[in-house]
């Protein structure tokens, strides 16, 4: 099927809808992989060394979970490609072809032992398509210079990740699973960027970054936990996972720094739509999180910089909605909701603090819940502002 033969109804998909579809792809991937891994018998699956194809293979328990997730991801990208406007048809065609290849690869499962030629062929085709589809954007001089340069860098980055995956596969590397997941997640980023560019609206790009922030956190956290040698990775704090004593500590440290940078970008994007106090406090929280991520805890001790930066970051992420709640220029409903959000976040922080002081059994989980809860309100504010301005 060519893009020209697509019904007009698909071609006229609302651009915010396309953004939701593009953002849904990495979420579906992460949720599907987590659920599929959770139902495997203990010790039967190693996410660091084994691929996602194994979770969808005939030897996996409840393989339909990963199969359905991969097929849905393929459908999402076909819809995104068909609905996009303003970029070369060749790029859209390659992106749609990549989505179709993912669907075929998902349905042509790997056998319990050995390999499926159809599955491998379409898996490789999908990986190449998602790495190369931005090339026509680089050559199209009708696009902005920023998008063209960014597309070129995106291609180079994805080819680098693809080379890493190939090296792991050819050498039976112990990081094959991590390399595959990193490539797949990396290839979900540029469709989001291009759809955001097609919206021609910084406010929707801000909403996309706000949604991407918790996704990056969850993915990084799962990777960091998966490489820990002990059985109690969930009980460990984020500081422990990024500390000098942690295995693969760069995973959590990079995740924290990236989440902080995304927060700063979201705060800057919210600048015209929220009071100065709100976005400045949120941006400060992001900067402090970057500092905390890059100042690891030493082995058998504490880093003052890490603890102070982390503590103030938590305070900033918790209290920034008050800048909206106390502003007479903001919508009343958003002000009330922001005040309620601050109260809820404060309660969660107190819960975590109690767990920390008492060495409670919910210590690690409570911290994760707090961080995810703190990531919600930037999404709500960005989406609310974008939807209101579209009316």
Buried (B, 14 or more C-beta within 10 A) or exposed (E): EEBEEBEEEEEEBEBBEBBBBBBBBBBBBBBBBBBBBEBBEEEEBBBBBBBBBBBBBEEBEEBEBBBBBBBBBBBBBBBBBBBBEBBBEBBBBBBBBBBBBBBBBBBBBBEEEEEBEBBBBBBBBBBBBBBBBBBBBBEBEEBEEEBBEBBBEBBEBBBEBBEBBBEBEEEEBEBBBBBBBBBBBBBBBBBBBBBBBBBEBBBBBBBBBBBBBBBBBBBBBBBBBBBBEEEEBEEBBBBBBBBEEBEBBEBBBBBBBBBBBBBBBBBBBBBEBBBEBBBBBBBBBBBBBBBBBBBBBEEEEEBEEBBBBBEBBBBBBBBBBBBBBBBEEBBEEBBEBBBEBBEBBEEBBEBBEEBEEEEBEBBBBBBBBBBBBBBBBBBBBBBBBBEEEEE
